[in-house]
Amino acid sequence: MSVISVQTDPENLTLTLVAEFAAKKERIWQIWEDPRQLERWWGPPTWPATFVRHELVEGGECRYYMSGPDGEKARGWWKIVSVDPPNGFEFQDGFAGDDGEPSGFLGITQCVVSLEEQDGTTRMSTVSSFESAEQLEEMIKMGMAEGMREAAGQIDAILAETSDR
């Protein structure tokens, strides 16, 4: 199953990823809640993620970095706005400096993750909202749409390893 679509909506300043998985939403929630599972898919295959802080609670913060094929590191942060396990959560997302703290580079993206189950299949929607058309355009140029598609495309392999589908 996996990724159904990644769509950009310049008028509403959003990028939306929709994926479906042959698993209950509680299982899909676990791939967000467990940092070791999250880092197996958050970055594209050539840019795996490492979470050094993961507080998936309202007001919590996450810090991570993605390691590139030539040893470079791209750092990021989340600020958790709201959490409704296992239905989804909302967070602010941005780039971080070498110290792992928010850098302000390219502003803040608002992200809403929704999990909806029907007949043992879960649809995961991730809507990223941008501050401006320029921010959205720059993120697209940097490969965000392709990166999200590749990253979420790795979830099926994680799910296949467990019998608790």
Biotite code that builds the C-alpha atoms (Angstrom):
import biotite.structure as struc

atoms = struc.array([
    struc.Atom([0.000, 0.000, 0.000], chain_id="A", res_id=1, res_name="MET", atom_name="CA", element="C"),
    struc.Atom([2.052, 2.880, 1.327], chain_id="A", res_id=2, res_name="SER", atom_name="CA", element="C"),
    struc.Atom([2.175, 6.327, -0.272], chain_id="A", res_id=3, res_name="VAL", atom_name="CA", element="C"),
    struc.Atom([-0.927, 7.299, -2.237], chain_id="A", res_id=4, res_name="ILE", atom_name="CA", element="C"),
    struc.Atom([-0.088, 10.922, -2.970], chain_id="A", res_id=5, res_name="SER", atom_name="CA", element="C"),
    struc.Atom([2.098, 13.908, -2.191], chain_id="A", res_id=6, res_name="VAL", atom_name="CA", element="C"),
    struc.Atom([0.399, 17.109, -3.291], chain_id="A", res_id=7, res_name="GLN", atom_name="CA", element="C"),
    struc.Atom([1.422, 20.742, -3.155], chain_id="A", res_id=8, res_name="THR", atom_name="CA", element="C"),
    struc.Atom([-1.254, 23.410, -2.857], chain_id="A", res_id=9, res_name="ASP", atom_name="CA", element="C"),
    struc.Atom([0.427, 26.802, -3.475], chain_id="A", res_id=10, res_name="PRO", atom_name="CA", element="C"),
    struc.Atom([-2.840, 28.692, -2.924], chain_id="A", res_id=11, res_name="GLU", atom_name="CA", element="C"),
    struc.Atom([-3.240, 27.298, 0.607], chain_id="A", res_id=12, res_name="ASN", atom_name="CA", element="C"),
    struc.Atom([0.537, 27.056, 1.251], chain_id="A", res_id=13, res_name="LEU", atom_name="CA", element="C"),
    struc.Atom([0.394, 23.316, 2.037], chain_id="A", res_id=14, res_name="THR", atom_name="CA", element="C"),
    struc.Atom([2.099, 20.067, 1.172], chain_id="A", res_id=15, res_name="LEU", atom_name="CA", element="C"),
    struc.Atom([0.046, 16.964, 1.938], chain_id="A", res_id=16, res_name="THR", atom_name="CA", element="C"),
    struc.Atom([1.246, 13.364, 2.085], chain_id="A", res_id=17, res_name="LEU", atom_name="CA", element="C"),
    struc.Atom([-1.377, 10.607, 2.158], chain_id="A", res_id=18, res_name="VAL", atom_name="CA", element="C"),
    struc.Atom([-0.416, 6.975, 2.743], chain_id="A", res_id=19, res_name="ALA", atom_name="CA", element="C"),
    struc.Atom([-2.301, 3.801, 3.603], chain_id="A", res_id=20, res_name="GLU", atom_name="CA", element="C"),
    struc.Atom([-1.022, 0.852, 5.563], chain_id="A", res_id=21, res_name="PHE", atom_name="CA", element="C"),
    struc.Atom([-2.360, -2.643, 6.251], chain_id="A", res_id=22, res_name="ALA", atom_name="CA", element="C"),
    struc.Atom([-2.177, -2.069, 9.989], chain_id="A", res_id=23, res_name="ALA", atom_name="CA", element="C"),
    struc.Atom([-4.303, -0.779, 12.825], chain_id="A", res_id=24, res_name="LYS", atom_name="CA", element="C"),
    struc.Atom([-3.875, 2.876, 13.729], chain_id="A", res_id=25, res_name="LYS", atom_name="CA", element="C"),
    struc.Atom([-2.400, 1.936, 17.125], chain_id="A", res_id=26, res_name="GLU", atom_name="CA", element="C"),
    struc.Atom([0.453, 0.237, 15.235], chain_id="A", res_id=27, res_name="ARG", atom_name="CA", element="C"),
    struc.Atom([0.980, 3.255, 12.970], chain_id="A", res_id=28, res_name="ILE", atom_name="CA", element="C"),
    struc.Atom([0.942, 5.467, 16.068], chain_id="A", res_id=29, res_name="TRP", atom_name="CA", element="C"),
    struc.Atom([3.842, 3.384, 17.433], chain_id="A", res_id=30, res_name="GLN", atom_name="CA", element="C"),
    struc.Atom([6.063, 4.306, 14.485], chain_id="A", res_id=31, res_name="ILE", atom_name="CA", element="C"),
    struc.Atom([5.695, 7.946, 15.536], chain_id="A", res_id=32, res_name="TRP", atom_name="CA", element="C"),
    struc.Atom([5.810, 7.328, 19.285], chain_id="A", res_id=33, res_name="GLU", atom_name="CA", element="C"),
    struc.Atom([8.919, 5.110, 19.381], chain_id="A", res_id=34, res_name="ASP", atom_name="CA", element="C"),
    struc.Atom([12.013, 7.118, 18.370], chain_id="A", res_id=35, res_name="PRO", atom_name="CA", element="C"),
    struc.Atom([13.896, 3.983, 17.279], chain_id="A", res_id=36, res_name="ARG", atom_name="CA", element="C"),
    struc.Atom([11.108, 3.123, 14.820], chain_id="A", res_id=37, res_name="GLN", atom_name="CA", element="C"),
    struc.Atom([10.679, 6.761, 13.782], chain_id="A", res_id=38, res_name="LEU", atom_name="CA", element="C"),
    struc.Atom([14.328, 7.153, 12.875], chain_id="A", res_id=39, res_name="GLU", atom_name="CA", element="C"),
    struc.Atom([14.101, 4.110, 10.594], chain_id="A", res_id=40, res_name="ARG", atom_name="CA", element="C"),
    struc.Atom([11.782, 5.987, 8.258], chain_id="A", res_id=41, res_name="TRP", atom_name="CA", element="C"),
    struc.Atom([11.751, 9.739, 9.000], chain_id="A", res_id=42, res_name="TRP", atom_name="CA", element="C"),
    struc.Atom([14.566, 10.524, 6.581], chain_id="A", res_id=43, res_name="GLY", atom_name="CA", element="C"),
    struc.Atom([14.770, 9.319, 2.987], chain_id="A", res_id=44, res_name="PRO", atom_name="CA", element="C"),
    struc.Atom([16.845, 6.129, 2.548], chain_id="A", res_id=45, res_name="PRO", atom_name="CA", element="C"),
    struc.Atom([20.009, 8.072, 1.683], chain_id="A", res_id=46, res_name="THR", atom_name="CA", element="C"),
    struc.Atom([19.492, 10.491, 4.619], chain_id="A", res_id=47, res_name="TRP", atom_name="CA", element="C"),
    struc.Atom([18.611, 8.345, 7.676], chain_id="A", res_id=48, res_name="PRO", atom_name="CA", element="C"),
    struc.Atom([17.465, 10.130, 10.819], chain_id="A", res_id=49, res_name="ALA", atom_name="CA", element="C"),
    struc.Atom([18.745, 9.915, 14.379], chain_id="A", res_id=50, res_name="THR", atom_name="CA", element="C"),
    struc.Atom([16.541, 11.305, 17.157], chain_id="A", res_id=51, res_name="PHE", atom_name="CA", element="C"),
    struc.Atom([18.558, 12.607, 20.095], chain_id="A", res_id=52, res_name="VAL", atom_name="CA", element="C"),
    struc.Atom([15.461, 13.894, 21.911], chain_id="A", res_id=53, res_name="ARG", atom_name="CA", element="C"),
    struc.Atom([11.910, 12.663, 21.487], chain_id="A", res_id=54, res_name="HIS", atom_name="CA", element="C"),
    struc.Atom([9.111, 13.968, 23.716], chain_id="A", res_id=55, res_name="GLU", atom_name="CA", element="C"),
    struc.Atom([5.822, 13.166, 21.993], chain_id="A", res_id=56, res_name="LEU", atom_name="CA", element="C"),
    struc.Atom([3.682, 14.983, 24.569], chain_id="A", res_id=57, res_name="VAL", atom_name="CA", element="C"),
    struc.Atom([1.970, 18.363, 24.400], chain_id="A", res_id=58, res_name="GLU", atom_name="CA", element="C"),
    struc.Atom([4.681, 20.994, 24.846], chain_id="A", res_id=59, res_name="GLY", atom_name="CA", element="C"),
    struc.Atom([7.400, 18.386, 24.251], chain_id="A", res_id=60, res_name="GLY", atom_name="CA", element="C"),
    struc.Atom([10.354, 18.835, 21.944], chain_id="A", res_id=61, res_name="GLU", atom_name="CA", element="C"),
    struc.Atom([12.182, 16.606, 19.533], chain_id="A", res_id=62, res_name="CYS", atom_name="CA", element="C"),
    struc.Atom([15.658, 17.055, 18.101], chain_id="A", res_id=63, res_name="ARG", atom_name="CA", element="C"),
    struc.Atom([17.096, 15.012, 15.275], chain_id="A", res_id=64, res_name="TYR", atom_name="CA", element="C"),
    struc.Atom([19.602, 14.989, 12.505], chain_id="A", res_id=65, res_name="TYR", atom_name="CA", element="C"),
    struc.Atom([19.712, 13.282, 9.146], chain_id="A", res_id=66, res_name="MET", atom_name="CA", element="C"),
    struc.Atom([23.049, 11.921, 7.943], chain_id="A", res_id=67, res_name="SER", atom_name="CA", element="C"),
    struc.Atom([23.821, 12.367, 4.259], chain_id="A", res_id=68, res_name="GLY", atom_name="CA", element="C"),
    struc.Atom([25.729, 9.958, 2.050], chain_id="A", res_id=69, res_name="PRO", atom_name="CA", element="C"),
    struc.Atom([28.904, 12.068, 2.264], chain_id="A", res_id=70, res_name="ASP", atom_name="CA", element="C"),
    struc.Atom([28.797, 12.446, 6.045], chain_id="A", res_id=71, res_name="GLY", atom_name="CA", element="C"),
    struc.Atom([26.978, 15.784, 6.113], chain_id="A", res_id=72, res_name="GLU", atom_name="CA", element="C"),
    struc.Atom([24.287, 16.384, 8.738], chain_id="A", res_id=73, res_name="LYS", atom_name="CA", element="C"),
    struc.Atom([20.993, 18.215, 8.363], chain_id="A", res_id=74, res_name="ALA", atom_name="CA", element="C"),
    struc.Atom([19.498, 19.016, 11.770], chain_id="A", res_id=75, res_name="ARG", atom_name="CA", element="C"),
    struc.Atom([15.882, 19.620, 12.647], chain_id="A", res_id=76, res_name="GLY", atom_name="CA", element="C"),
    struc.Atom([13.534, 20.226, 15.566], chain_id="A", res_id=77, res_name="TRP", atom_name="CA", element="C"),
    struc.Atom([9.892, 19.751, 16.486], chain_id="A", res_id=78, res_name="TRP", atom_name="CA", element="C"),
    struc.Atom([7.763, 21.499, 19.097], chain_id="A", res_id=79, res_name="LYS", atom_name="CA", element="C"),
    struc.Atom([4.715, 19.374, 19.914], chain_id="A", res_id=80, res_name="ILE", atom_name="CA", element="C"),
    struc.Atom([1.534, 21.491, 19.874], chain_id="A", res_id=81, res_name="VAL", atom_name="CA", element="C"),
    struc.Atom([-1.057, 18.800, 20.639], chain_id="A", res_id=82, res_name="SER", atom_name="CA", element="C"),
    struc.Atom([-1.246, 15.018, 20.940], chain_id="A", res_id=83, res_name="VAL", atom_name="CA", element="C"),
    struc.Atom([-4.275, 12.726, 20.582], chain_id="A", res_id=84, res_name="ASP", atom_name="CA", element="C"),
    struc.Atom([-2.998, 9.127, 20.665], chain_id="A", res_id=85, res_name="PRO", atom_name="CA", element="C"),
    struc.Atom([-3.560, 7.098, 18.530], chain_id="A", res_id=86, res_name="PRO", atom_name="CA", element="C"),
    struc.Atom([-5.403, 9.538, 16.262], chain_id="A", res_id=87, res_name="ASN", atom_name="CA", element="C"),
    struc.Atom([-2.597, 11.971, 15.514], chain_id="A", res_id=88, res_name="GLY", atom_name="CA", element="C"),
    struc.Atom([-0.730, 15.038, 16.645], chain_id="A", res_id=89, res_name="PHE", atom_name="CA", element="C"),
    struc.Atom([0.311, 18.527, 15.613], chain_id="A", res_id=90, res_name="GLU", atom_name="CA", element="C"),
    struc.Atom([3.802, 19.971, 15.708], chain_id="A", res_id=91, res_name="PHE", atom_name="CA", element="C"),
    struc.Atom([5.955, 22.851, 14.567], chain_id="A", res_id=92, res_name="GLN", atom_name="CA", element="C"),
    struc.Atom([8.951, 21.839, 12.460], chain_id="A", res_id=93, res_name="ASP", atom_name="CA", element="C"),
    struc.Atom([12.101, 23.660, 11.464], chain_id="A", res_id=94, res_name="GLY", atom_name="CA", element="C"),
    struc.Atom([15.794, 23.540, 10.749], chain_id="A", res_id=95, res_name="PHE", atom_name="CA", element="C"),
    struc.Atom([18.313, 23.464, 13.595], chain_id="A", res_id=96, res_name="ALA", atom_name="CA", element="C"),
    struc.Atom([21.884, 24.653, 13.923], chain_id="A", res_id=97, res_name="GLY", atom_name="CA", element="C"),
    struc.Atom([24.891, 22.527, 14.848], chain_id="A", res_id=98, res_name="ASP", atom_name="CA", element="C"),
    struc.Atom([23.810, 22.770, 18.495], chain_id="A", res_id=99, res_name="ASP", atom_name="CA", element="C"),
    struc.Atom([20.476, 21.104, 17.629], chain_id="A", res_id=100, res_name="GLY", atom_name="CA", element="C"),
    struc.Atom([18.469, 24.190, 18.555], chain_id="A", res_id=101, res_name="GLU", atom_name="CA", element="C"),
    struc.Atom([16.129, 26.071, 16.166], chain_id="A", res_id=102, res_name="PRO", atom_name="CA", element="C"),
    struc.Atom([18.099, 28.164, 13.690], chain_id="A", res_id=103, res_name="SER", atom_name="CA", element="C"),
    struc.Atom([15.298, 30.189, 12.106], chain_id="A", res_id=104, res_name="GLY", atom_name="CA", element="C"),
    struc.Atom([16.493, 29.107, 8.645], chain_id="A", res_id=105, res_name="PHE", atom_name="CA", element="C"),
    struc.Atom([13.466, 29.025, 6.324], chain_id="A", res_id=106, res_name="LEU", atom_name="CA", element="C"),
    struc.Atom([10.999, 29.711, 9.142], chain_id="A", res_id=107, res_name="GLY", atom_name="CA", element="C"),
    struc.Atom([8.583, 27.311, 10.790], chain_id="A", res_id=108, res_name="ILE", atom_name="CA", element="C"),
    struc.Atom([6.314, 24.722, 9.233], chain_id="A", res_id=109, res_name="THR", atom_name="CA", element="C"),
    struc.Atom([3.092, 23.678, 10.999], chain_id="A", res_id=110, res_name="GLN", atom_name="CA", element="C"),
    struc.Atom([2.428, 19.939, 10.631], chain_id="A", res_id=111, res_name="CYS", atom_name="CA", element="C"),
    struc.Atom([-0.709, 17.947, 11.378], chain_id="A", res_id=112, res_name="VAL", atom_name="CA", element="C"),
    struc.Atom([-0.581, 14.136, 11.352], chain_id="A", res_id=113, res_name="VAL", atom_name="CA", element="C"),
    struc.Atom([-3.943, 12.328, 11.229], chain_id="A", res_id=114, res_name="SER", atom_name="CA", element="C"),
    struc.Atom([-4.492, 8.576, 11.491], chain_id="A", res_id=115, res_name="LEU", atom_name="CA", element="C"),
    struc.Atom([-7.851, 7.123, 10.411], chain_id="A", res_id=116, res_name="GLU", atom_name="CA", element="C"),
    struc.Atom([-8.606, 3.401, 10.517], chain_id="A", res_id=117, res_name="GLU", atom_name="CA", element="C"),
    struc.Atom([-11.162, 1.523, 8.456], chain_id="A", res_id=118, res_name="GLN", atom_name="CA", element="C"),
    struc.Atom([-11.381, -2.279, 8.334], chain_id="A", res_id=119, res_name="ASP", atom_name="CA", element="C"),
    struc.Atom([-7.844, -2.805, 9.668], chain_id="A", res_id=120, res_name="GLY", atom_name="CA", element="C"),
    struc.Atom([-6.282, -0.370, 7.185], chain_id="A", res_id=121, res_name="THR", atom_name="CA", element="C"),
    struc.Atom([-4.964, 2.984, 8.359], chain_id="A", res_id=122, res_name="THR", atom_name="CA", element="C"),
    struc.Atom([-4.770, 6.140, 6.295], chain_id="A", res_id=123, res_name="ARG", atom_name="CA", element="C"),
    struc.Atom([-2.049, 8.514, 7.457], chain_id="A", res_id=124, res_name="MET", atom_name="CA", element="C"),
    struc.Atom([-2.296, 12.128, 6.329], chain_id="A", res_id=125, res_name="SER", atom_name="CA", element="C"),
    struc.Atom([0.455, 14.624, 7.013], chain_id="A", res_id=126, res_name="THR", atom_name="CA", element="C"),
    struc.Atom([-0.350, 18.231, 6.163], chain_id="A", res_id=127, res_name="VAL", atom_name="CA", element="C"),
    struc.Atom([2.530, 20.712, 6.281], chain_id="A", res_id=128, res_name="SER", atom_name="CA", element="C"),
    struc.Atom([1.516, 24.391, 6.248], chain_id="A", res_id=129, res_name="SER", atom_name="CA", element="C"),
    struc.Atom([4.021, 27.078, 5.333], chain_id="A", res_id=130, res_name="PHE", atom_name="CA", element="C"),
    struc.Atom([4.414, 30.723, 6.327], chain_id="A", res_id=131, res_name="GLU", atom_name="CA", element="C"),
    struc.Atom([4.726, 32.004, 2.757], chain_id="A", res_id=132, res_name="SER", atom_name="CA", element="C"),
    struc.Atom([4.791, 31.009, -0.893], chain_id="A", res_id=133, res_name="ALA", atom_name="CA", element="C"),
    struc.Atom([8.553, 31.623, -0.855], chain_id="A", res_id=134, res_name="GLU", atom_name="CA", element="C"),
    struc.Atom([9.073, 29.187, 2.032], chain_id="A", res_id=135, res_name="GLN", atom_name="CA", element="C"),
    struc.Atom([6.958, 26.519, 0.303], chain_id="A", res_id=136, res_name="LEU", atom_name="CA", element="C"),
    struc.Atom([8.785, 27.037, -2.986], chain_id="A", res_id=137, res_name="GLU", atom_name="CA", element="C"),
    struc.Atom([12.205, 26.781, -1.333], chain_id="A", res_id=138, res_name="GLU", atom_name="CA", element="C"),
    struc.Atom([11.249, 23.593, 0.521], chain_id="A", res_id=139, res_name="MET", atom_name="CA", element="C"),
    struc.Atom([10.027, 22.035, -2.732], chain_id="A", res_id=140, res_name="ILE", atom_name="CA", element="C"),
    struc.Atom([13.316, 23.014, -4.422], chain_id="A", res_id=141, res_name="LYS", atom_name="CA", element="C"),
    struc.Atom([15.184, 21.329, -1.560], chain_id="A", res_id=142, res_name="MET", atom_name="CA", element="C"),
    struc.Atom([13.336, 18.076, -2.319], chain_id="A", res_id=143, res_name="GLY", atom_name="CA", element="C"),
    struc.Atom([10.778, 17.973, 0.497], chain_id="A", res_id=144, res_name="MET", atom_name="CA", element="C"),
    struc.Atom([8.031, 16.307, -1.581], chain_id="A", res_id=145, res_name="ALA", atom_name="CA", element="C"),
    struc.Atom([10.312, 13.570, -2.902], chain_id="A", res_id=146, res_name="GLU", atom_name="CA", element="C"),
    struc.Atom([11.933, 13.144, 0.511], chain_id="A", res_id=147, res_name="GLY", atom_name="CA", element="C"),
    struc.Atom([8.564, 12.674, 2.230], chain_id="A", res_id=148, res_name="MET", atom_name="CA", element="C"),
    struc.Atom([7.476, 10.137, -0.383], chain_id="A", res_id=149, res_name="ARG", atom_name="CA", element="C"),
    struc.Atom([10.717, 8.168, -0.006], chain_id="A", res_id=150, res_name="GLU", atom_name="CA", element="C"),
    struc.Atom([10.651, 8.380, 3.797], chain_id="A", res_id=151, res_name="ALA", atom_name="CA", element="C"),
    struc.Atom([7.046, 7.200, 4.207], chain_id="A", res_id=152, res_name="ALA", atom_name="CA", element="C"),
    struc.Atom([7.725, 4.515, 1.617], chain_id="A", res_id=153, res_name="GLY", atom_name="CA", element="C"),
    struc.Atom([9.945, 2.807, 4.199], chain_id="A", res_id=154, res_name="GLN", atom_name="CA", element="C"),
    struc.Atom([7.124, 2.246, 6.705], chain_id="A", res_id=155, res_name="ILE", atom_name="CA", element="C"),
    struc.Atom([5.802, -0.949, 5.090], chain_id="A", res_id=156, res_name="ASP", atom_name="CA", element="C"),
    struc.Atom([9.126, -2.701, 5.730], chain_id="A", res_id=157, res_name="ALA", atom_name="CA", element="C"),
    struc.Atom([8.935, -1.804, 9.435], chain_id="A", res_id=158, res_name="ILE", atom_name="CA", element="C"),
    struc.Atom([5.362, -3.060, 9.645], chain_id="A", res_id=159, res_name="LEU", atom_name="CA", element="C"),
    struc.Atom([6.297, -6.321, 7.888], chain_id="A", res_id=160, res_name="ALA", atom_name="CA", element="C"),
    struc.Atom([8.720, -7.133, 10.724], chain_id="A", res_id=161, res_name="GLU", atom_name="CA", element="C"),
    struc.Atom([5.959, -7.320, 13.314], chain_id="A", res_id=162, res_name="THR", atom_name="CA", element="C"),
    struc.Atom([3.074, -9.710, 13.661], chain_id="A", res_id=163, res_name="SER", atom_name="CA", element="C"),
    struc.Atom([1.010, -7.097, 15.551], chain_id="A", res_id=164, res_name="ASP", atom_name="CA", element="C"),
    struc.Atom([-0.589, -5.565, 12.474], chain_id="A", res_id=165, res_name="ARG", atom_name="CA", element="C"),
])
